[in-house]
Amino acid sequence: MRVLKLWRQRQRRWQSDDPAELRAELERKERELQEARRALRQLEHKLADREAEIEALRKISEATGSAFASEAMLQSIAEIAMRITETEICHIFLFDETREELVLRAATGDDARFINEIRLKPGEGITGWVAKERRPVAVARAAYKDPRFKLYPALNEQQYESMLAVPLVVNNEVIGVISVRTRKPKEYQQDQIRLLSGIASHLAGALNQLSRIEQLERTATQVATLSEISRTLTGNLYLEEVLQLLVHITAQTLGYKIVTVMLLDEEKGELVLKATQAESEEYRKKPPLRVGESIAGRAVAENRVIVVPDVRAHPNYRFPDIAAREGLHSMVSVPLRVREQVIGVLNCYTDRPHLFTDEELRTLEAVASQAALAIDHAKLMVRSAILQEMHHRVKNNLQQIASLMRLQMHYSRYKTVEEVIQDSLSRILAIAQVHELLSREDLDMVSLRKIASSILHNTKQALVPPGKQIHSRVEGEDVLLPLQQATAVALILNELIQNAIEHGFKDRTEGEISVRVEFTNGHVLLEVANDGEPLPPDFDAARSNTLGVKIIDNLVRGTLRGRFEISSADSRTVARVVFPRP
């Protein structure tokens, strides 16, 4: 009844009211309804935008939480940003470690092929402009005609009309840029710009957290590296093993492409490569550097750490061609110091542009300090061992000299006392030559070529009178011999060269003596040849009673466990000694 009563009242009102007033009121009500509908649609759009933003942030949270590698995380966020903004491609650029370039780190579609290859300077292109000016850019159409645009033909960018790019900011510092594009013109509204900016903010925060985690991991790795190097180096006494372990541990734990140790040869003023984990023979055979030359030489000369962003482009680096073939980029050279004296340098190379942080440099200096102490310790231990055994060596040498004197007394028929003393001196000096060479070497081994050169030179000086021209040469490969073998070889060479001069060139004023060394299948061939007077036709080394031949035969069979033969043919006399090298 109440509804009927109200209806009758309104009917009487309509009958009494002016029709024009009724139409005006209806039109007003219609406008209010339309305004309400528009407001409702705006609210619906805002709600949809909020829901899209929440959904985007939820997906980004999932991506940043589940992706262990930054590359996978970036790729996931690029896909999310493209779908949420209803665009067709997304690029994420981040600054490299040097902050000199923006590098494409993630991209959707076919552009993913160019990740880590496309690089921009700050201010270069629209992306570089956003990074430099720290402001977003929205271009609705013909973005490729924008004066800030830079074309990369490989990306086929002419097909995209619109572009929206916003900076990635962490702690008021720009770390990169995220951009989206469409093939058709698109007016980017403030809500869309705000949505992409929200994604950028969340991404920047995630990258910042990831950077902190990586920093903590690097710190833990550096501490572990120092601990491992300290434990390993102090437990090893052999220099070669110390250095090889050092380069392997440093490269593996700190993630370097190549690590090398070069030690200083003070006599020559050169840095010699002593250890590297590089597999390239070309790199391993790099020649020594003079102090002050190239980067490592400067680090030693100036006694300071030197960092080079790109060795291939540095004017002072000596081997840019080898660096290019090995894929080397950044380098740090750290001096090795013992008691304030530089003894060498530790060189570390990366396979990509790398910024060596202060913390990283401090770690490398600590590694270098440990390595220098270990090197010094190893050398001291070797020298100590040599000193402890020196009396044994002296005793053995004196016994060897006594044996030679006995042979000399039994087999020789000297005319004068001077001849006896002269022969004895030459044999004693041959033994001394071995010890002189041994004192100059890092190891307890002696170079066979150096023995031959030294004895050839000294014997010629002692025995060749003025007016005679006897040329000499040493050829073939080099072989390192332990002390006992080296001493025996020195005495054998002394006898062969002395006999060649005294007998082969007794009546000749000119000739040649040559020494040749070969190493095959674990055996050493030592050959001494001369073009002087040949041996007597009936000469037989096995039945000879001469002192020189007896000394050679005893040393070859007794000490070297080898064989000896000598013969004359084609105007040359050739003596051959073959023995196994342990």
Buried (B, 14 or more C-beta within 10 A) or exposed (E): EEEEEEEEEEEEEEEEEEEEEEEEEEEEEEEEEEEEEEEEEEEEEEEEBEEBBEEBBEBBEEBBEEBEEBEEBBBBBBBBBBBBBEBBBBBBBBBBBEEEBBBBBBBBEEBEEBBEEBBBEBEBBBBBBBBBBEEBBBBBBBBBEBEBBBEBEEBEBEEBBBBBBBBBBBEEEBBBBBBBBBEEEBEBEEBBBBBBBBBBBBBBBBBBEBEEEEEEEBEEBBEEBBEBBBEBBEEBBEBEBBBBBBBBBBBEBBEBBBBBBBBBBEEEBBBBBBBBBBEEEEBEEBEBBBBEBBBBBBBBBEEEBBBBBBBBEBEEBBBBEBBEEBEBBBBBBBBBBBEEEBBBBBBBBBBEBBBBEEEBBEBBBBBBBBBBBBBBBBBEBBEEEEEEEEEEBEEBBEEBBEEBBEBBEEBBEEEEEEEBEBBBEBBBBBBBBBBEBBEEEBEEBBBBBBBBBBBBEBBBEEBBEEEBEBEBEBEBEEBBBBBBBBBBBBBBBBBBBBBBBEBBBEEBEEBBBBBBBBBEEEEBBBBBBBBBBBBEEEBEBEEBEBBBBBBBBBBBEEBBEBEBEBEBEEEBBBBBBBBEBE
